[in-house]
Amino acid sequence: MCNEYCAIFYAGGHGAVWDFPDNNAITEIAKGIYGNNGIVSAVCHGPSGIFNIKLSNGKYLVDGKKVNSFTDEEEKLVKLDHVVPFLVEDKLKKHGALFEKSEPWQVHVVNDQRLITGQNPQSAKAVGEAIERTLHEMHH
């Protein structure tokens, strides 16, 4: 099933929007894990690490999948929408994601074809639980 790793988790925090999108080393690791039927997961700003992942078929990993992240609305509420280099929700949608969200600061987790994403810091625990459930299902 999975080789060395069965899951990758991209943590949130605003730094992710600068550190993750163009980090080809991490992107290749995530692509390999997903290609070996593993899980790619992220919470809050962490999905800034997944919108650029392209699968072997040339399509973006997020294309046609239900995904969420820190929302454009939440970014405006924390008044950092003009500080960050891009809005995560916006980037995911541009690469074909079917973006889902709840009201600001509510727990929201989406699990679509081994891609597990959470909206905000409040969703982190639920993302971890979804990863655990999915790993359990994969190995039983």
Backbone as CSV, one residue per row, in Angstrom:
resi,resn,N_x,N_y,N_z,CA_x,CA_y,CA_z,C_x,C_y,C_z
1,MET,0.844,-1.191,0.000,0.000,0.000,0.000,0.883,1.246,0.000
2,CYS,1.127,1.842,1.168,2.015,3.009,1.241,3.448,2.480,1.315
3,ASN,4.386,3.279,0.878,5.784,2.873,1.011,6.288,3.307,2.380
4,GLU,7.228,4.246,2.401,7.817,4.671,3.666,6.826,5.456,4.538
5,TYR,6.014,6.298,3.881,5.044,7.124,4.617,3.660,6.929,4.028
6,CYS,2.645,6.954,4.905,1.258,6.802,4.471,0.487,8.121,4.506
7,ALA,1.078,9.154,5.084,0.366,10.428,5.172,1.364,11.574,5.310
8,ILE,0.953,12.732,4.805,1.698,13.973,5.024,0.689,14.998,5.532
9,PHE,1.139,15.819,6.485,0.269,16.842,7.074,0.958,18.192,6.965
10,TYR,0.276,19.132,6.337,0.776,20.506,6.237,0.115,21.326,7.346
11,ALA,0.906,21.737,8.328,0.381,22.563,9.420,0.064,23.960,8.908
12,GLY,-0.738,24.676,9.670,-1.123,26.026,9.271,-0.182,27.084,9.808
13,GLY,-0.699,28.275,9.921,0.101,29.431,10.321,0.385,30.265,9.086
14,HIS,0.409,31.564,9.242,0.582,32.430,8.077,1.886,32.197,7.327
15,GLY,2.939,31.737,8.030,4.223,31.489,7.362,4.114,30.498,6.227
16,ALA,3.131,29.609,6.305,2.944,28.578,5.273,2.763,29.173,3.877
17,VAL,2.130,30.341,3.801,1.870,30.911,2.477,3.155,31.379,1.794
18,TRP,4.183,31.624,2.570,5.485,31.949,1.983,6.344,30.704,1.803
19,ASP,6.252,29.759,2.748,7.171,28.608,2.771,6.769,27.431,1.898
20,PHE,5.467,27.151,1.759,5.042,25.907,1.131,4.870,25.901,-0.396
21,PRO,4.252,26.910,-1.008,3.843,26.757,-2.411,4.963,26.394,-3.386
22,ASP,6.135,26.946,-3.209,7.224,26.707,-4.164,8.291,25.771,-3.611
23,ASN,7.973,25.035,-2.549,8.932,24.087,-1.980,8.794,22.764,-2.728
24,ASN,9.598,22.616,-3.791,9.479,21.444,-4.664,9.814,20.142,-3.957
25,ALA,10.714,20.182,-2.978,11.086,18.962,-2.260,9.878,18.393,-1.517
26,ILE,9.164,19.249,-0.789,7.984,18.788,-0.051,6.874,18.390,-1.020
27,THR,6.710,19.154,-2.097,5.691,18.826,-3.098,5.924,17.430,-3.665
28,GLU,7.177,17.099,-3.960,7.494,15.771,-4.509,7.207,14.666,-3.494
29,ILE,7.503,14.919,-2.222,7.207,13.942,-1.170,5.690,13.698,-1.107
30,ALA,4.912,14.783,-1.090,3.449,14.669,-1.010,2.894,13.931,-2.225
31,LYS,3.427,14.267,-3.398,2.991,13.625,-4.645,3.258,12.120,-4.591
32,GLY,4.418,11.743,-4.058,4.774,10.332,-3.923,3.863,9.606,-2.954
33,ILE,3.575,10.242,-1.833,2.692,9.631,-0.827,1.306,9.418,-1.432
34,TYR,0.780,10.445,-2.105,-0.562,10.329,-2.693,-0.571,9.274,-3.800
35,GLY,0.492,9.247,-4.599,0.607,8.276,-5.688,0.667,6.842,-5.194
36,ASN,1.132,6.642,-3.952,1.181,5.316,-3.331,-0.056,5.055,-2.467
37,ASN,-1.154,5.720,-2.811,-2.431,5.562,-2.089,-2.376,6.047,-0.645
38,GLY,-1.530,7.041,-0.382,-1.461,7.643,0.940,-2.330,8.888,1.026
39,ILE,-2.237,9.542,2.173,-3.084,10.700,2.493,-2.280,11.993,2.402
40,VAL,-2.876,13.009,1.784,-2.333,14.369,1.825,-3.329,15.172,2.659
41,SER,-2.821,15.844,3.699,-3.714,16.577,4.587,-3.118,17.927,4.956
42,ALA,-4.005,18.853,5.344,-3.560,20.204,5.679,-4.660,20.914,6.453
43,VAL,-4.254,21.920,7.220,-5.242,22.722,7.950,-4.894,24.204,7.848
44,CYS,-5.922,25.033,7.844,-5.797,26.489,7.910,-5.029,27.043,6.699
45,HIS,-3.801,27.544,6.879,-2.992,28.015,5.755,-2.156,26.891,5.139
46,GLY,-2.170,25.726,5.770,-1.413,24.581,5.255,-1.743,24.206,3.819
47,PRO,-3.025,24.342,3.371,-3.336,23.987,1.988,-2.582,24.821,0.939
48,SER,-1.872,25.864,1.382,-1.025,26.589,0.427,0.094,25.668,-0.071
49,GLY,0.324,24.556,0.629,1.302,23.573,0.171,0.746,22.571,-0.805
50,ILE,-0.581,22.527,-0.977,-1.148,21.490,-1.846,-1.704,21.984,-3.169
51,PHE,-1.988,23.285,-3.304,-2.655,23.699,-4.546,-1.764,23.561,-5.779
52,ASN,-0.432,23.538,-5.602,0.483,23.385,-6.747,0.852,21.937,-7.062
53,ILE,0.388,20.970,-6.253,0.757,19.572,-6.489,0.060,19.066,-7.742
54,LYS,0.869,18.577,-8.691,0.310,17.986,-9.905,0.528,16.487,-9.861
55,LEU,-0.509,15.736,-10.202,-0.429,14.282,-10.216,0.227,13.809,-11.513
56,SER,0.511,12.516,-11.597,1.190,11.977,-12.781,0.363,12.168,-14.057
57,ASN,-0.960,12.331,-13.912,-1.808,12.559,-15.094,-1.800,14.033,-15.527
58,GLY,-1.000,14.864,-14.842,-0.881,16.275,-15.222,-1.922,17.188,-14.594
59,LYS,-2.905,16.609,-13.920,-3.944,17.423,-13.274,-3.498,17.815,-11.863
60,TYR,-4.032,18.941,-11.397,-3.750,19.343,-10.017,-4.442,18.371,-9.059
61,LEU,-3.782,18.051,-7.962,-4.340,17.177,-6.933,-5.715,17.673,-6.480
62,VAL,-5.871,18.991,-6.317,-7.123,19.549,-5.794,-8.232,19.634,-6.841
63,ASP,-7.886,19.454,-8.114,-8.844,19.625,-9.209,-10.001,18.635,-9.081
64,GLY,-11.218,19.174,-8.930,-12.415,18.343,-8.853,-12.657,17.706,-7.494
65,LYS,-11.823,18.042,-6.508,-12.003,17.479,-5.163,-12.527,18.548,-4.206
66,LYS,-13.308,18.080,-3.222,-13.799,18.986,-2.184,-12.633,19.308,-1.243
67,VAL,-12.428,20.583,-1.017,-11.268,21.065,-0.247,-11.717,22.263,0.589
68,ASN,-11.016,22.520,1.686,-11.199,23.799,2.365,-9.884,24.264,2.955
69,SER,-9.890,25.479,3.469,-8.691,26.106,4.039,-9.163,27.341,4.789
70,PHE,-8.215,28.068,5.342,-8.512,29.391,5.908,-9.197,30.168,4.793
71,THR,-10.350,30.748,5.083,-11.139,31.376,4.022,-10.701,32.820,3.767
72,ASP,-11.071,33.322,2.596,-10.793,34.723,2.270,-11.448,35.622,3.330
73,GLU,-12.654,35.236,3.765,-13.372,36.017,4.776,-12.602,36.044,6.100
74,GLU,-12.068,34.893,6.523,-11.297,34.844,7.771,-10.030,35.698,7.646
75,GLU,-9.397,35.666,6.475,-8.183,36.469,6.240,-8.498,37.955,6.396
76,LYS,-9.654,38.375,5.894,-10.063,39.778,6.021,-10.354,40.120,7.490
77,LEU,-10.957,39.184,8.207,-11.288,39.422,9.623,-10.034,39.603,10.478
78,VAL,-8.944,38.916,10.124,-7.704,39.103,10.888,-6.855,40.236,10.294
79,LYS,-7.422,40.895,9.268,-6.812,42.071,8.634,-5.436,41.796,8.027
80,LEU,-5.262,40.589,7.493,-3.989,40.253,6.850,-4.173,39.971,5.358
81,ASP,-5.352,40.268,4.832,-5.624,39.985,3.424,-4.743,40.809,2.477
82,HIS,-4.189,41.924,2.963,-3.280,42.725,2.122,-1.818,42.498,2.480
83,VAL,-1.573,41.591,3.434,-0.204,41.273,3.853,0.272,39.993,3.167
84,VAL,-0.598,38.992,3.121,-0.229,37.705,2.522,-0.051,37.858,1.014
85,PRO,0.837,37.034,0.405,1.072,37.146,-1.034,-0.107,36.663,-1.880
86,PHE,-1.013,35.893,-1.290,-2.210,35.415,-1.989,-3.201,34.921,-0.951
87,LEU,-4.439,34.722,-1.370,-5.467,34.156,-0.506,-5.580,32.673,-0.837
88,VAL,-5.497,31.813,0.174,-5.442,30.360,-0.036,-6.711,29.855,-0.721
89,GLU,-7.874,30.288,-0.244,-9.147,29.865,-0.852,-9.140,30.163,-2.352
90,ASP,-8.713,31.354,-2.691,-8.664,31.812,-4.078,-7.761,30.907,-4.936
91,LYS,-6.572,30.593,-4.434,-5.621,29.736,-5.172,-6.181,28.335,-5.386
92,LEU,-6.809,27.772,-4.349,-7.389,26.427,-4.466,-8.459,26.406,-5.556
93,LYS,-9.328,27.418,-5.559,-10.397,27.503,-6.563,-9.806,27.632,-7.971
94,LYS,-8.742,28.432,-8.110,-8.115,28.624,-9.429,-7.574,27.322,-9.995
95,HIS,-7.202,26.377,-9.118,-6.675,25.086,-9.575,-7.740,23.989,-9.568
96,GLY,-9.010,24.408,-9.569,-10.107,23.468,-9.778,-10.736,22.855,-8.547
97,ALA,-10.327,23.308,-7.341,-10.895,22.741,-6.116,-12.373,23.112,-5.980
98,LEU,-13.140,22.190,-5.417,-14.536,22.449,-5.077,-14.509,22.931,-3.620
99,PHE,-14.416,24.236,-3.446,-14.168,24.804,-2.122,-15.411,24.763,-1.253
100,GLU,-15.256,24.235,-0.046,-16.334,24.193,0.945,-15.905,25.004,2.152
101,LYS,-16.870,25.646,2.809,-16.514,26.387,4.020,-17.707,26.531,4.937
102,SER,-17.397,26.826,6.184,-18.408,27.156,7.189,-18.213,28.622,7.559
103,GLU,-19.033,29.099,8.488,-18.874,30.454,8.996,-17.475,30.585,9.620
104,PRO,-16.934,31.807,9.702,-15.606,31.984,10.300,-15.494,31.334,11.672
105,TRP,-14.350,30.715,11.896,-13.937,30.118,13.165,-14.727,28.860,13.555
106,GLN,-15.536,28.322,12.628,-16.242,27.069,12.901,-15.379,25.900,12.451
107,VAL,-15.559,24.754,13.098,-14.827,23.548,12.702,-15.406,23.042,11.381
108,HIS,-14.542,22.861,10.400,-14.971,22.327,9.101,-13.835,21.495,8.530
109,VAL,-14.116,20.223,8.270,-13.114,19.310,7.706,-13.730,18.608,6.507
110,VAL,-12.947,18.462,5.450,-13.385,17.779,4.247,-12.418,16.624,3.988
111,ASN,-12.968,15.462,3.655,-12.153,14.302,3.291,-12.656,13.817,1.944
112,ASP,-11.881,14.039,0.896,-12.280,13.631,-0.455,-11.126,12.880,-1.112
113,GLN,-11.293,11.584,-1.299,-10.300,10.745,-1.986,-8.893,10.886,-1.382
114,ARG,-8.805,10.744,-0.059,-7.530,10.774,0.660,-6.893,12.159,0.696
115,LEU,-7.669,13.184,0.403,-7.226,14.574,0.556,-8.067,15.151,1.694
116,ILE,-7.400,15.393,2.837,-8.109,15.825,4.053,-7.678,17.249,4.391
117,THR,-8.663,18.155,4.437,-8.337,19.558,4.708,-9.273,20.139,5.758
118,GLY,-8.727,21.068,6.556,-9.497,21.749,7.596,-9.408,23.250,7.425
119,GLN,-10.467,23.936,7.827,-10.620,25.361,7.531,-9.724,26.295,8.330
120,ASN,-9.526,26.033,9.612,-8.921,27.051,10.479,-8.302,26.369,11.701
121,PRO,-7.676,27.133,12.601,-7.072,26.501,13.786,-8.067,25.645,14.570
122,GLN,-9.332,26.063,14.612,-10.357,25.328,15.343,-10.581,23.931,14.752
123,SER,-10.183,23.717,13.498,-10.420,22.453,12.796,-9.259,21.468,12.915
124,ALA,-8.163,21.872,13.539,-6.945,21.045,13.554,-7.172,19.665,14.189
125,LYS,-7.845,19.625,15.330,-8.071,18.348,16.012,-8.908,17.420,15.131
126,ALA,-9.946,17.954,14.515,-10.826,17.158,13.658,-10.082,16.647,12.419
127,VAL,-9.122,17.416,11.913,-8.300,16.946,10.780,-7.477,15.739,11.239
128,GLY,-6.855,15.856,12.404,-6.079,14.743,12.950,-6.922,13.491,13.112
129,GLU,-8.146,13.665,13.602,-9.046,12.525,13.778,-9.442,11.916,12.440
130,ALA,-9.640,12.745,11.433,-9.991,12.249,10.088,-8.818,11.476,9.484
131,ILE,-7.588,11.946,9.727,-6.396,11.230,9.245,-6.340,9.853,9.918
132,GLU,-6.532,9.842,11.233,-6.487,8.585,11.986,-7.542,7.593,11.467
133,ARG,-8.779,8.075,11.288,-9.866,7.220,10.779,-9.518,6.650,9.409
134,THR,-9.013,7.512,8.523,-8.702,7.093,7.154,-7.555,6.091,7.134
135,LEU,-6.520,6.326,7.939,-5.415,5.358,8.030,-5.926,3.999,8.527
136,HIS,-6.823,4.044,9.514,-7.393,2.817,10.074,-8.167,2.058,8.997
137,GLU,-8.997,2.781,8.224,-9.779,2.157,7.144,-8.891,1.565,6.066
138,MET,-7.790,2.261,5.760,-6.855,1.792,4.722,-6.185,0.492,5.114
139,HIS,-5.947,0.302,6.402,-5.179,-0.854,6.856,-6.057,-1.969,7.412
140,HIS,-7.384,-1.849,7.231,-8.282,-2.911,7.698,-9.243,-3.341,6.614
